[in-house]
């Protein structure tokens, strides 16, 4: 599964945890600078776009929303913590629920 992460200067443990739940390719765009919205390029095999809401420029968030919508790629919005990201991914059924 290939994903694009928008927001956050450094992903830390989130990146490692995403790989452990089945992500094979991860593209990260910090989203803090206005020029970052020009870098948004979604590969054809993108399963979803993860937007870290507390570390992204508003214009960049709006831009990624338009790009994802035009390509019918789902968006997942979460705070920059693994527990918040994991909760949103489970709600959207992007990762399996542990029993």
C-alpha distances in whole Angstrom, upper triangle without the diagonal:
4,7,10,13,16,19,21,22,21,18,20,18,16,13,14,14,10,9,11,10,6,5,5,7,9,12,15,18,20,22,25,27,28,27,23,23,24,21,18,16,13,11,11,8,7,6,9,11,13,17,19,22,24,24,23,26,27,27,23,22,24,23,19,20,22,19,16,19,20,17,16,13,13,15,15,18,19,21,20,21,18,20,20,16,15,18,16,13,15,17,15,13,10,10,13,17,19,22
4,7,10,14,17,18,20,19,16,18,18,15,12,14,14,10,10,13,12,9,6,6,5,6,8,11,14,17,19,22,24,25,23,20,20,20,17,15,13,10,8,9,6,5,6,8,9,11,14,17,20,23,21,21,23,24,24,20,19,21,20,16,17,19,16,14,17,18,15,15,11,12,13,14,17,18,20,19,20,18,20,20,16,16,19,17,14,17,19,16,15,12,13,16,19,21,25
4,7,10,13,15,17,16,14,16,16,13,11,13,13,9,10,13,12,10,7,8,6,5,6,9,11,14,15,19,21,22,21,17,17,18,15,12,11,9,9,10,8,5,6,5,6,7,11,13,16,19,18,17,19,20,20,17,16,18,17,13,14,17,14,12,15,16,14,14,10,10,10,11,13,14,17,16,17,16,18,17,13,14,17,14,12,15,17,14,14,11,13,16,19,21,25
4,7,10,12,14,14,12,15,16,13,11,14,15,11,13,16,15,14,10,11,8,6,5,6,8,11,12,15,17,18,17,13,13,14,12,9,9,7,9,11,10,7,9,7,5,6,8,11,14,16,15,14,16,17,17,13,13,15,14,10,12,14,12,10,14,15,13,14,10,11,10,10,12,13,15,14,16,16,18,17,13,15,18,15,14,17,18,16,17,14,15,19,22,24,28
4,7,9,11,11,9,13,13,10,9,13,13,10,13,16,15,15,12,13,11,7,6,5,6,8,9,13,15,16,16,12,13,15,12,10,11,10,12,15,14,11,11,9,6,5,6,7,11,13,11,11,13,15,16,12,11,14,14,10,12,15,14,12,16,18,16,16,13,12,10,10,10,11,12,11,13,13,16,14,11,14,16,14,13,17,18,16,17,14,16,20,21,23,27
4,7,9,11,10,14,15,13,12,16,16,14,16,19,19,19,15,17,14,11,9,6,5,6,6,9,11,13,13,9,10,12,11,9,11,11,14,17,17,13,14,11,7,6,5,6,9,11,8,7,10,11,12,9,8,11,11,8,11,14,12,12,15,17,16,17,14,13,10,10,10,11,11,11,14,15,17,15,13,16,17,15,15,19,19,18,20,17,19,23,24,26,30
4,7,9,9,12,14,12,12,16,17,15,18,20,20,21,18,19,17,13,11,8,6,4,5,7,10,12,13,10,11,14,12,12,14,15,18,21,20,17,17,14,11,9,6,5,7,8,5,5,8,11,12,9,9,13,13,11,13,16,16,15,18,20,20,20,17,16,13,12,10,10,10,8,12,14,16,14,13,16,18,16,16,20,20,19,22,19,21,24,25,27,31
4,5,6,10,12,10,11,15,15,15,17,20,20,21,18,20,18,14,12,9,8,5,7,8,11,14,15,12,14,17,15,15,17,18,20,23,23,19,20,17,14,11,9,7,9,8,5,7,10,13,15,12,12,16,16,15,17,20,19,19,22,24,23,24,21,19,16,15,13,11,10,7,10,13,15,14,13,16,18,17,18,21,22,21,23,21,22,25,26,27,30
4,7,9,13,12,12,15,17,16,18,21,22,23,20,21,18,15,13,9,8,5,8,8,11,14,14,12,15,17,15,15,18,19,21,25,24,21,22,20,16,14,12,10,12,11,8,9,12,15,17,14,15,19,18,17,20,22,21,21,24,26,26,26,23,22,19,18,16,15,13,10,13,15,18,17,16,19,21,20,21,24,25,25,26,24,24,28,28,29,33
4,6,9,9,9,12,14,14,15,18,19,20,18,19,17,13,12,9,10,8,11,11,14,18,18,15,17,20,17,17,19,20,21,25,24,21,21,19,17,14,13,11,14,13,10,12,15,18,20,17,17,21,21,19,21,24,23,22,26,28,27,27,24,23,20,18,17,15,13,10,12,13,16,16,15,17,20,20,20,23,24,24,25,22,22,25,26,27,31
4,6,5,6,9,10,10,12,14,15,17,14,16,14,11,11,8,10,9,12,14,17,20,20,16,18,21,18,17,19,19,20,23,22,19,19,17,15,12,12,10,13,13,11,13,16,19,21,18,17,21,21,18,21,24,22,21,24,26,25,25,22,20,18,16,15,13,12,8,9,10,13,13,12,14,17,16,16,19,21,21,22,19,19,22,23,23,27
4,6,6,7,9,11,12,14,15,17,15,17,16,13,14,12,14,13,16,17,20,23,23,20,22,24,21,21,22,22,23,26,24,21,21,20,18,15,15,13,16,15,14,16,20,23,24,21,21,25,25,22,24,27,26,25,28,30,29,28,25,23,21,19,18,15,14,10,10,10,13,14,13,14,18,18,18,20,23,23,23,20,20,22,23,23,26
4,5,5,6,9,10,11,13,15,14,16,16,13,15,14,16,16,19,20,23,26,26,23,24,27,24,23,24,23,24,26,24,21,20,19,18,15,16,14,17,17,16,18,22,24,26,23,22,26,26,23,25,28,27,25,28,31,29,28,24,23,21,18,18,15,14,10,9,7,11,13,11,12,15,16,16,18,20,21,21,18,17,19,20,19,23
4,6,5,6,9,10,11,13,11,14,14,11,13,11,14,14,16,18,21,24,24,20,22,24,21,20,21,20,21,23,21,18,17,15,14,11,12,11,14,14,14,16,20,22,24,21,19,23,23,20,21,25,24,22,25,27,25,25,21,19,17,14,14,12,11,8,7,5,9,10,8,9,13,13,12,15,17,17,18,15,14,17,17,18,21
4,5,5,6,9,10,11,9,11,10,8,10,9,13,13,16,18,21,24,23,20,21,23,20,19,19,18,18,21,18,16,16,15,14,12,13,12,16,17,15,17,20,23,24,21,20,23,23,20,22,25,23,21,24,26,24,24,20,19,17,15,16,14,14,11,11,9,13,14,11,12,15,15,14,16,19,19,19,15,15,17,19,19,23
4,6,5,6,9,10,10,11,12,10,13,13,16,17,20,22,25,27,27,23,25,27,23,22,22,21,21,23,20,18,18,17,17,15,17,16,19,20,19,21,24,26,28,24,24,27,27,23,25,28,26,24,27,29,27,26,23,22,20,18,19,17,17,14,12,10,13,15,13,12,16,17,15,17,20,20,19,16,15,17,18,18,21
4,5,5,6,9,9,12,13,12,14,14,18,18,21,23,26,28,28,24,26,28,25,23,23,21,21,23,20,18,16,16,16,14,16,15,18,19,19,21,24,26,28,25,23,26,27,23,24,27,26,23,26,29,26,25,22,20,19,16,17,15,15,13,11,8,10,12,10,9,13,14,12,13,17,17,16,13,11,13,14,14,18
4,5,5,7,6,9,10,9,12,12,16,17,19,21,24,26,26,22,23,25,22,20,20,18,18,19,16,14,13,12,12,11,14,14,17,19,18,19,23,24,26,22,21,24,24,20,21,24,22,20,23,25,23,22,18,17,16,13,15,14,15,13,12,9,12,13,9,9,12,13,10,12,15,15,14,11,10,12,14,15,19
4,6,5,5,6,8,8,12,13,17,19,21,24,26,28,28,24,25,26,23,21,21,18,18,19,16,15,14,14,15,14,17,17,21,22,21,22,25,27,28,25,24,27,26,22,24,26,24,22,25,27,24,23,20,19,18,17,18,17,18,16,15,12,15,16,13,12,16,16,13,15,18,17,16,13,11,14,16,16,20
4,6,7,9,12,12,16,17,20,22,24,27,29,31,31,27,28,30,26,25,24,22,21,22,19,17,16,16,17,16,19,19,22,23,23,24,28,30,31,28,26,29,29,25,26,29,27,24,27,29,26,25,22,21,20,18,20,18,19,17,16,12,14,16,13,12,15,16,13,14,18,18,16,13,10,12,14,13,17
4,6,9,12,12,16,17,20,22,24,27,29,31,31,27,28,29,26,24,23,21,20,21,17,16,13,14,15,14,18,18,21,23,23,24,27,29,30,27,25,28,27,24,24,27,25,22,25,27,24,23,19,18,18,16,18,17,18,17,15,12,13,15,12,10,13,13,10,11,14,14,12,9,7,8,10,11,15
4,6,9,11,14,16,20,22,24,27,29,31,30,26,27,28,25,23,21,19,17,18,14,13,11,13,15,15,18,19,23,24,24,25,28,29,30,27,25,27,27,23,24,26,24,21,24,25,22,21,18,17,17,16,19,18,20,19,18,15,17,17,14,12,16,15,12,13,16,15,13,9,8,10,13,14,17
4,6,7,11,13,16,19,21,24,26,28,27,23,23,24,21,19,18,15,14,15,12,10,9,11,12,12,16,17,20,22,21,22,25,26,27,23,22,25,24,20,21,23,21,18,21,23,20,19,16,15,16,15,17,17,19,17,17,14,17,17,13,13,16,15,12,14,17,15,14,10,10,12,15,17,20
4,7,10,13,17,19,22,25,27,28,27,23,24,24,21,19,17,15,13,14,11,11,11,13,14,15,18,19,23,25,23,24,26,28,28,25,24,26,25,21,23,25,22,20,23,24,20,20,17,17,18,18,20,20,22,20,20,18,20,21,17,17,20,19,16,18,21,19,17,13,13,16,19,20,23
4,7,10,13,16,19,22,23,25,23,20,20,21,17,16,14,12,10,12,10,9,10,12,12,13,16,18,21,23,21,21,24,25,25,21,21,23,22,18,20,22,19,17,21,21,18,19,16,16,17,17,19,19,21,19,20,18,21,21,17,17,21,19,16,19,21,19,18,15,15,18,21,23,26
4,6,10,13,15,18,20,22,20,17,17,18,15,13,12,11,11,13,11,9,11,11,10,10,13,14,18,19,18,17,20,22,22,18,18,21,19,16,18,20,17,16,19,21,18,18,15,15,15,14,16,16,18,16,17,15,19,18,15,16,19,17,15,18,20,18,18,15,15,19,21,23,26
4,7,10,12,15,17,18,17,13,14,15,11,10,9,9,9,13,12,10,12,11,10,10,12,13,17,18,16,15,17,19,19,15,16,18,16,13,16,18,15,14,18,19,17,18,15,15,14,15,16,17,18,16,18,17,20,19,16,18,21,19,17,21,22,20,21,17,18,22,24,26,30
4,6,9,12,14,15,14,11,12,14,10,10,11,11,12,16,15,13,14,13,10,10,10,11,14,15,12,12,14,17,17,13,14,17,15,13,16,18,16,15,19,20,18,19,16,16,14,14,15,15,15,13,15,16,19,18,15,17,20,18,17,21,22,20,22,18,19,23,25,26,30
4,6,9,10,12,11,7,9,10,8,8,10,11,13,17,17,14,16,14,11,10,10,10,13,14,11,10,11,14,14,10,11,14,13,11,14,16,14,14,18,19,18,20,17,17,15,15,15,15,15,14,17,18,21,19,16,19,22,19,19,23,24,22,24,20,22,26,28,29,33
4,6,8,10,10,7,10,12,10,10,13,15,17,21,21,18,19,17,13,12,10,9,11,11,8,7,9,12,13,10,11,14,14,12,15,18,16,17,20,21,21,22,19,19,16,16,15,14,14,12,15,17,20,18,16,20,22,20,20,24,24,23,25,22,23,27,29,30,34
4,6,7,8,5,7,10,9,9,13,14,17,21,21,18,19,17,13,12,9,9,10,11,7,5,6,9,9,6,8,11,10,10,13,15,14,15,18,19,20,21,18,18,15,15,14,14,14,13,17,19,21,19,17,21,22,20,20,24,24,23,25,23,25,28,30,31,35
4,7,9,7,9,12,12,13,16,18,21,24,25,22,23,20,16,15,12,11,11,10,7,5,5,9,10,8,10,13,13,13,16,18,18,19,21,23,23,24,22,21,18,18,16,16,15,14,17,20,22,20,19,23,24,22,23,27,27,26,28,26,27,31,32,34,37
4,5,5,8,10,11,12,16,18,21,25,26,23,25,22,18,17,15,14,14,14,10,8,7,10,9,8,11,13,13,14,16,18,18,19,22,23,24,25,23,23,20,21,19,19,18,17,21,23,26,24,22,26,27,25,26,30,30,28,31,29,30,34,35,37,41
4,5,6,8,10,12,15,18,21,24,26,23,25,22,19,18,16,16,15,16,13,10,7,9,7,7,11,12,11,12,15,16,16,18,20,21,22,24,22,23,20,21,19,21,20,20,23,26,28,26,24,28,29,26,27,31,31,29,32,29,32,35,37,39,42
4,5,6,7,10,13,16,19,22,24,22,24,22,19,19,17,17,18,18,15,12,10,12,10,9,12,13,11,13,16,16,15,18,20,20,21,24,22,23,21,22,21,22,22,21,25,27,29,27,25,29,30,28,28,32,32,30,32,29,32,35,37,39,43
4,5,5,7,10,13,16,20,21,19,21,18,15,15,13,14,15,16,12,10,9,11,10,7,10,12,10,10,14,14,13,15,18,19,19,21,19,20,18,19,18,19,19,18,22,23,26,24,22,25,27,24,24,28,28,26,29,26,28,32,33,35,39
4,5,6,9,12,15,18,20,17,20,17,14,15,13,14,15,16,14,10,9,10,7,5,8,9,6,7,11,11,10,13,15,15,16,18,17,18,16,17,17,19,19,19,23,24,27,24,22,25,26,23,24,27,27,25,27,25,27,31,33,35,39
4,6,8,12,15,18,20,18,21,19,16,17,16,18,18,20,17,14,12,14,11,9,12,12,9,10,13,12,11,14,16,16,16,19,18,20,18,20,20,22,23,22,26,27,30,27,25,28,29,26,26,30,30,27,30,27,29,33,35,38,41
4,6,10,12,15,17,15,18,17,14,15,15,16,18,19,16,14,13,15,13,10,12,14,10,10,14,14,11,13,17,16,16,19,17,19,17,19,19,21,22,21,24,25,28,25,23,26,28,25,24,28,28,26,28,25,27,31,33,35,39
4,7,10,13,15,12,15,13,11,13,12,15,16,18,16,13,13,14,12,9,10,11,8,7,10,11,8,10,13,13,12,15,13,15,14,16,16,18,20,19,22,23,26,23,21,23,25,22,21,25,25,23,24,22,24,28,30,33,36
4,6,9,12,10,13,13,11,14,14,17,19,21,19,16,17,17,15,12,13,14,11,9,12,12,8,10,13,12,11,14,12,14,14,17,18,20,22,21,24,24,27,25,22,24,26,23,22,25,25,23,24,21,23,27,30,32,36
4,6,8,6,10,9,9,12,13,16,18,21,19,17,18,19,17,14,14,15,12,9,11,12,8,8,11,11,9,11,9,11,12,14,16,19,21,21,23,23,25,23,20,22,23,20,19,22,23,19,21,18,20,24,27,29,33
4,6,6,9,10,11,14,16,19,22,24,22,20,22,22,21,18,18,19,16,13,15,15,11,11,14,13,10,12,10,13,14,17,19,21,24,23,25,24,26,25,21,23,25,22,20,23,24,20,21,18,20,23,27,29,33
4,6,9,11,12,16,18,21,24,27,25,23,24,25,23,20,20,20,18,15,16,16,12,11,13,12,9,10,9,13,15,17,20,23,26,25,27,26,28,26,23,24,25,23,20,23,24,20,20,17,20,23,26,29,32
4,6,9,11,14,17,21,23,26,25,23,25,26,25,21,21,21,19,16,17,18,14,12,15,14,11,11,10,12,14,16,19,22,24,24,25,24,26,24,21,21,23,21,18,20,21,18,18,14,17,20,23,26,29
4,6,7,11,14,17,19,22,21,20,22,22,21,18,17,18,17,13,14,15,12,10,13,13,10,10,7,9,11,13,16,18,21,20,22,20,22,21,17,18,20,17,15,18,19,15,15,12,15,18,21,24,27
4,7,10,13,16,19,22,22,20,23,23,23,20,18,19,18,14,15,16,14,11,13,14,11,10,7,7,9,11,14,16,19,19,20,19,20,19,15,15,17,14,12,14,15,12,12,9,11,15,18,21,24
4,7,10,13,15,19,18,17,19,19,19,16,14,16,15,11,11,14,12,8,11,13,11,9,6,5,6,7,11,13,16,16,18,17,18,16,13,14,15,12,10,13,13,10,11,9,12,15,18,21,24
4,6,10,12,15,15,13,15,16,16,13,11,13,12,8,9,12,10,8,11,13,11,11,7,6,5,6,8,11,14,14,16,15,17,15,12,14,15,12,11,14,15,12,14,11,14,18,20,22,26
4,6,9,12,12,11,14,15,16,13,11,13,14,10,11,14,13,11,13,16,15,14,11,9,6,5,6,7,10,10,12,12,14,11,8,11,12,10,9,13,13,12,14,11,13,17,18,21,24
4,6,9,9,8,11,11,13,10,7,11,12,9,9,13,13,11,14,17,16,16,13,11,7,6,5,6,8,9,12,13,14,12,10,13,14,11,12,15,15,14,16,14,16,20,21,24,27
4,6,6,7,10,11,14,11,9,13,14,12,13,16,16,15,17,20,20,19,16,14,11,9,6,5,5,5,9,11,12,10,8,12,13,11,13,16,16,16,18,16,18,21,22,23,27
4,6,6,9,9,12,11,8,11,14,12,12,16,17,16,18,21,21,20,18,15,12,10,6,6,5,7,11,13,14,11,11,14,14,12,15,18,17,17,20,18,20,23,24,26,29
4,6,9,10,13,12,11,14,16,15,16,19,20,19,21,24,24,24,21,19,15,13,10,8,6,7,10,13,14,12,12,16,16,15,17,20,20,20,23,21,22,25,25,27,30
4,7,10,12,11,10,14,15,14,15,19,19,19,21,23,24,24,21,19,16,14,11,10,8,7,11,14,16,14,13,17,18,17,18,22,22,21,24,22,23,26,27,28,32
4,6,9,7,7,10,11,11,12,15,16,16,18,20,21,21,19,18,14,13,11,11,10,10,14,17,19,16,15,19,20,17,19,22,22,21,24,22,24,27,28,30,33
4,6,5,6,9,10,11,12,15,15,16,18,20,21,22,20,19,16,16,13,14,14,14,18,20,22,19,19,22,23,20,22,25,25,24,27,25,27,31,31,33,37
4,5,5,6,9,10,11,13,14,15,17,19,20,21,19,18,15,15,13,14,14,16,19,22,23,20,19,23,23,20,22,25,24,23,26,25,27,31,31,34,37
4,5,5,6,9,10,11,12,14,15,17,19,20,19,18,16,17,15,17,17,18,22,24,26,23,22,25,25,22,24,27,26,25,28,26,29,32,33,36,39
4,5,5,6,8,10,11,12,14,15,17,18,16,16,13,15,13,15,16,16,20,22,24,21,19,23,23,20,21,25,24,23,25,23,26,30,31,33,37
4,5,5,6,9,10,11,12,14,16,16,14,14,10,11,10,12,13,15,18,20,21,18,17,20,20,17,18,22,21,19,22,21,23,27,28,31,34
4,6,5,6,9,10,11,12,15,15,14,14,12,13,12,15,17,18,22,23,24,21,20,23,23,19,21,24,22,21,24,22,25,29,30,33,36
4,5,5,6,9,10,11,13,14,13,14,12,14,14,17,19,20,23,24,26,23,21,24,24,21,22,25,24,22,25,23,26,29,31,34,37
4,5,5,6,8,10,11,12,10,11,9,11,12,15,16,17,20,21,23,20,18,21,21,18,18,22,21,19,21,19,22,26,28,30,34
4,6,5,6,9,10,10,9,9,7,10,11,14,17,18,21,22,23,20,18,21,21,17,17,21,19,17,20,18,22,25,27,30,33
4,6,5,6,9,10,10,11,10,14,14,18,20,22,25,26,27,24,21,24,24,20,21,24,22,20,22,21,25,28,30,33,36
4,6,5,6,9,8,11,10,14,15,18,21,22,25,25,27,24,21,24,24,21,20,24,23,20,22,20,23,27,29,32,36
4,5,5,6,5,7,7,11,13,16,19,20,23,23,24,21,19,21,21,17,17,20,19,16,18,16,20,23,25,29,32
4,5,5,6,8,8,12,14,18,21,22,25,25,26,23,21,22,22,19,18,21,20,16,19,18,21,25,27,30,33
4,6,8,10,12,16,18,21,24,25,28,28,29,26,24,26,26,22,22,24,23,20,22,20,24,27,29,33,36
4,5,9,11,15,17,21,24,25,27,27,28,25,22,24,25,21,20,23,22,18,20,18,22,25,27,31,34
4,6,9,13,16,19,23,24,26,25,26,24,21,22,22,19,17,20,19,15,17,15,19,22,25,28,31
4,7,10,13,16,20,21,22,22,23,20,17,19,19,16,14,17,16,13,14,13,16,19,22,25,28
4,7,10,13,17,18,20,19,20,17,15,16,16,12,11,14,13,9,12,10,14,17,19,23,26
4,7,10,13,15,17,17,18,15,12,14,14,10,10,13,12,10,13,11,14,18,19,23,26
4,7,10,12,14,13,14,11,9,11,11,7,7,11,10,8,11,10,12,16,17,20,23
4,7,10,12,12,13,9,8,11,11,7,9,12,11,11,14,13,15,18,19,21,25
4,7,8,9,9,6,5,9,9,7,9,12,11,12,15,14,15,18,18,20,23
4,6,8,9,6,7,10,10,10,12,14,14,15,18,17,17,20,20,21,24
4,7,9,7,7,11,12,12,13,16,17,17,19,17,18,20,20,21,25
4,6,5,6,9,10,11,12,14,16,17,18,17,16,19,18,19,22
4,5,5,6,8,10,10,12,14,15,16,14,13,15,15,15,19
4,6,5,6,9,10,11,12,14,15,15,13,15,13,14,17
4,6,5,6,9,10,11,13,14,14,13,15,15,16,19
4,5,5,6,9,10,11,12,11,11,13,13,15,18
4,6,5,6,9,10,10,9,8,10,10,11,15
4,5,5,6,9,10,10,10,11,10,12,15
4,5,5,6,9,9,10,12,12,14,17
4,5,5,6,5,6,9,10,12,16
4,5,5,6,6,7,6,10,12
4,5,8,9,10,9,13,15
4,6,8,10,11,14,17
4,5,7,8,12,14
4,7,9,13,16
4,7,9,13
4,6,9
4,6
4
